[in-house]
C-alpha cells in the first residue's frame, strides 16, 4: 500500500465515521451504553447483597450452586437489563437503535455463555469454550461471520495432495476445544456415578472409570481429526510403527499399564487395602494406570509401580479380612506362677481398645530361657490401617502395669564372673 492508497483509506474511514458514528442518533445510543455501564457498576453491590440475603434465607443445595454464578455475572446482567430499558425507550420514541440492538445481542450472548461455562468445574476449559462461542456469536451478530470464514479459507497452503487452510485449522481448534470439553465432562459425570454405585467393588469402579475416560478421549480425537478433513486411514501405518516402538522402547510403561489392568480385574490389591512390600507398609490410597499410591503411617506417600505389585511378594493384610494377629514376646522370672501370669496377661490385653475380644488374646509359654521363662502374647486387631506398632506398645504398657501391681518379676540377663588366680611354678616352689 503506497501513500496515496493510505490517504484514500483514511479519508473513506473518516467519511464513514462522520456518517455512521458522529450523528445525533449514534451519539445518543453511545451515551445510553456508557450510562448503562455506570448504572450497572452502581447497582452491582446491591444485587450481590440481595443474592447473599436470599442464600441466607433459603437453605437449598441448588441455590448454593447457582447463586455464585449469578454473582459472578452480576455486572453484565445488570448492564443488559439497563440496555434493554434504554432500547425500549429509544425504539418507542421512533429513533434508530442499531448500535443498542447490537450491544444488547452481544451482552445477551455473553451472559448466557458465562452462566453456562461458570457451571463447569474446570475454569481453564470454561474460559476457552466461552471465548470460542462468544467470538462466533459476536461475528454472527455483526454480520461478519461469512466474510471472516471466506477470508480464513483463502489463507491456505498445500501439503502433498491435501489443501490446508486457516479455516480448517480454526474449525479443528474450535471442535477440539468443544469436543474435549464435552468428553471430559461426560467422563467426570460417569466417574462420579460409578463411584456412587455400591454394586461394583472399588477396583471395578476404578477400571470402569478409566476405560470410559480413555474411550471418550479416543472418540474425541477421531471426531476432531475427521472434522478437520484429515484422512484417518493415513494413520494406519503410523499406528503400526508406533506399536513396534512401544513394544521395544516402552516396555516398562506398557508392563505397568497391563499390570494395572490385571490388578483392577483380579482385585488382589484395591484402594483401602493395607499392604506391605519390601520395607513399605501402608494403606493403598489410589490406583492409577502406571502406579499405586501407598500412604504409610508417617504420612509418606510411596508411588509403587504396578509391575512391582505383580512380580514381587506383597503382603496384603486386608485381602480377605482386615482381622490380623499380632505377636509380642514377654519374659518373666523363674519364681513366677506361670498359670496365673498367663491368665493375667490375657485379661489385661483384652482391655486395650483396639484388641478384639473374639478371637480372644492368647498367651503361650514358648520355652525356658537363660534368665527368664519365655512367653508369647498373641492378639487380634481389625484395623491394621491404624498401625500395628502403636497397639502393640499399648498392650505391653498395660502388661507392665499389671506385673508391677502384682509384684511379678521381669528379669534381665545376669552373668556370674569367677576369677581364679593360679600362681606359677616358681612361686609354688618357694613356698
N, C-alpha and C positions, 0 to 999 in steps of 0.2 A: 504494500500500500504506500503510494507516494504522498507527498504533502497535499496535492490538490484533492485526492480522494479522502484524506483525513479531514480536510476543511469541509468538504461536502457532507461527510458523515456527521460532523459536529453540527453543521447548520440544520441538517434534517432532524437530528435529535432535539435541537433547541426548538424547532418548529413544533415537533410532536409534544414536547413538554408544555409549550405555550397553549397548544390547542386541547390537550388532554388533561394536563395537571394544573396549570396556572389558570384555572377557571373558577368562577364563584361556586359552582356545584361541587367540583372536586375539592376545593379548599374546605367547604362545609363538611364534606364527608371525612376528610383527613382530620379536621378538628374534632369531629364526633368520635373518631377512632382514638385519638390521643386522650380526649376527655373520658372515654370509657375505660381506658387503661388506668388513668389516675383514680377513677372511682373504684375500680377493681382492687387497686392497691390499698385503698382506704377501707373497703369492706371485707377484705380477706381475713384480718384478725377477728372480726366479729363473726364471720362464718365458721372459722376454726373453733372459736369459743362455743358457738351454738352446737357444733358437732360433738365437742367434748361433753357438753351438757347432756346431749342425747345418749352418748355412750355411758355416762354415769347413771342415768335414769333407767335405762333399759339394759338388762344384762343378757344379751343374746350373742351366740357364737358368730352368727352371720354379720352382726354389727362390728364385732372385733376384726372381721376380715375386710369389710368394705369401707368402714369409716377412715382408716389411714389412707386408703386410696383416694377417697373424696377430698381429704385434707391436702393431699399432695397436688391435686389438680384444682384446688380452690381458686387460685388466681385466674387461670384461663377460663374456668367455668363462670366466674362472676363477670369477667370481661365479655364472654359470649352472651350472657343474659343482657348486659347493658347494650351491647351492639345490636341485638335483636330489637330491643326497645327503640333505639335510635333509627334502625332500619324501618320499623313500622311507622314512626313519626314522619320520616322523610318521604317514604312512599305514600303515606296518607296526604301529605301536602302536594303531591304530584311532582316532586323533584327527582332527577336522576339519582340512582343509588347503586351504580355498577361497582364502585370500589367497596362500599359497605357490604354488598352481597358477596363479593369475593372474600372479604375479611371474615364474614360470618361462616362461609363454607370452610375456609381454612381452619378457623377456630373449632368448628364442629368436628372436623376430621381429626384435629389434634387432640381434643378432649376425649373422643371415643377411643382413639388409638392408645392414649395414655392410660385410660381406665382399664382397657383390656390387657395391655402389657404390664401394668402395675400389679396385676394379679399373679404374674409369673414370679417364681421364687428366684430364678437366675436373672439378676439385673443386667448382666452383660448381653445375654440373648434378648432381653426385653428392649434394651436400647437399640440394638441392631434391627430388630423387627419393626420397632416404632419408626426408626429413621427411614427404612425402605418403604414401608406402607405410606407414611406421610408424604414422602417425596413423590411417589406415584400419584397419590391423591391430589397433591398440590399442582403437579403438571397437568393432570386431567381437568382440574377446576379452572386453571388459567388457559386451557385450550392449547397447551404446548406439548402435550404428551406425544401426539402423532409426529410433529416436526422433530422432536427430540429423538424418537425412535428411528426416524429416517436418517437423521444426521449420524447417529451411532452405527447404523447399518452401513453407511457409506465409508466409515473408517474400518477398513478390512485389510487382511493380508492372506496369502495362500501358503499353506503348509502341505506340500505334496499335492494331492488332489482335493484336499479339504480347504474350504474357504472359511476363515475365522474372522469374525467381525467383532467390534466392540459391543454391538448389541447382543450377540451370543454370549460373550463373556459376562456382560451385565446381567442378562437373564439367568445365566448359570449361577452367578453370585447370589442374586436375589432368591432363586429357587433353593440354593444350598442353605441359605440362612433360614428360610421359612420351613423347608422340609426337615432340617436337622432340629429346629425348634420343636416342631410337632413330634418328631421321633423321640427326642429326649423327654418331652412332656408325657407322651404315652408310656414310655418305659418307666418313668418315675411313678406314674399313676398305677401301672401294673405291678411294680415292685411293692408299693405300699399295700395294694390289695392282697398280694401274695403273702406278705409278712403278717397281715391281719387274719389270714385263714389258718385255722387250727388243724385242718385236715392234713397238712403237709408237715413233715419234720423240718427242723432248721436247715439241714443240709440240702433237702429237696427244694426248699424255698430259695436258698442262695443259687442253686443250679438253675431253676426256672427263671429267676430274675435276670441272671447273666445271659441265658440263652435268648430271652426276649429282647434284651438290650442289644446284643450282637445282631440278631435278626433284623431289628428295626433300623439299626445303623447301616447294615448292608443294603437293605431295601432303599434307604435314603440315598446312599451313594449311587445305586443303579438308576434311581429316578433322576438325580442331578445329571448324571452322565448322558442319559437318553434325552433329557430336556435340552442339553447343550448341543445336541446334534453329533455327538461322538459315537462312533460305531463300537458297541460293546464287544462284538466278536473279535475286534482287533486286540483285545486284552487276553485272548486265549493263550497265545504264545508267551506273552509276558507272565501270565499266571503260572504256566508250566516252568519257566525259568525261575520264577520266584519260589516255587515249590522245591526245586532242586537246591536253590541257595539256602532255603530254610533247613532242608534236610542235612546239609553239610555244615553250614556256618552257625545255625541257631539251635543246635541240638539240645543244649541245656534249657533254653527258653521253651522249646516245644515239649521237652520232657516235663518241665514244671507245669505247663498248661494241661498236658494229658494227665499228669498225676493229680492235678487239682480236680479235674472232672471225675477221675476214679474215686478220689476221697469223698466227693459230694454224692456219688452214686452208691458206694458201698457203706457209707455212713459210719466208717470206722472211727473217724475224727470229725467232730461237728462243733459249731460255736457253743460255748458254755462248758465243754469238757475240760477236765483237769488232766494235763498230760505231763510227762517227764521224758525228755530226750537229751542224751548226753548229760550235761550238768544244768540243763534248763528245766525248771519246774514252774508251771503257772497255768493260768486259765486261757483257753482259746477265745480271743476276743472277736475275731472275724477271720474269714477265709476268702482270699482273693484268687484270681486266675493264676498268679505266679507264686504266692507265698501265703502263709498263715501267720496271723498276728497273735503272739502269746504274751500275756501280761503276767509278770512274776509278782511275788509278794512284796518286793521292794519298789513296785510301780515301774520297773523297767519293761520296755516293750521290745520283744525279740521278733524279728521277721524271719521265719524259718521257711526255706524253700520247700515247695510241695514234694519235690523229688526226695528230699531227706526223710520226710514223713512216710514215704513209701518204701524206701530201700533200707532205712536204719531201724533199729529196735526202738519202739516207742512204748512207754508205759502209760496206758490210759486209765487213770484212777477212777473214772466215772463212765466207763464204756457201757456196761450193762446195769450197773448200780453205783450210786455215789457212796454207798457204805464201804468203808475201808477199815482194816485193822492195823493198829499201831502197836509196836513192841518197845519196851524200855527195860533195861536191866536194873536190878535192885540187889544190894548186898546187906546182910545182917550178921551180927556176931554169932559165934557157935553156942553161946549160952542162951540164945533166944528160943522161945516156944514157937516153933515153926508153924504149926496149925493155926495158932492164934494170930501170928503175923500175916499169914495168907488171908485169913478172914478179915483182918483189919485193913489190909491193902485194898482188897476188893470192895469193901464197904466205903472206903474213902474215895476211891477212883470214881465210883458211880455218882458221887455228889457234884462233880465238875459239870458245868452247864452243857458243854458240847459232847460229853461222853454219853453214849446210848445205854439205856437200861436193858434193851433187848437187841442183839445179844449182850449179855451181861459181861462185865470185866472178869478176867480170869488171871489168877496169879499162880504160877507153876514153879516148882523147885527144879533148877537146872543141874545142880551138882555142888560138890564141895570144893571150894577154892582154897588158895594158900592161906588167906586170913579171914575169909567170910564164907557164909553159905550163899550161893548164887541163886537168886530168884529172877523171874521174868514176868512182868505185868503186861497183859495183852488186853486192849480195849478197842472199841469201835466208835467211829465218828461218821456223820452223814454229810459233812460239808467240807470236803478237802480243799475247795477253793479258798476257804478262810485260813488255810495254813495248817501244818502238822506240828511244827516245832513249838508253836505257842501253846497248843493244847497239851502237848507232852510236858512242857515246862509247868503248866498249871497243875497237872496231875502230880508231878514229882514234888512240887511245893506242898500240896496237901498231904502227901505221904510223909514228907519230912516233919510237918507239924504233928501228925498223928504219932510218929515214932518218938518225937520229943515229949509229947504229953503222956505216953505210955512207957517211957524210960527204956525204949528199945535201942540197943547199941548199934550204931553204924560204924563198923570197924574201918580202919585204914591199915595199909601194909606196914608190918613191923619186922625188923630183922635183928637177931642177936649176933653180935660180933665177938668171938672169943679169940684172945691174943695169947699165944703160948710162946714163952721165951725159952729157947734152947741154948745153953752155953756150949762153947766149943770144947774140944777135947783137951786142950792145954790147960784151960781154967779148971776143968774137972780133975786133972792130974795134980795140980797144985793143991786143990782142996783135999 
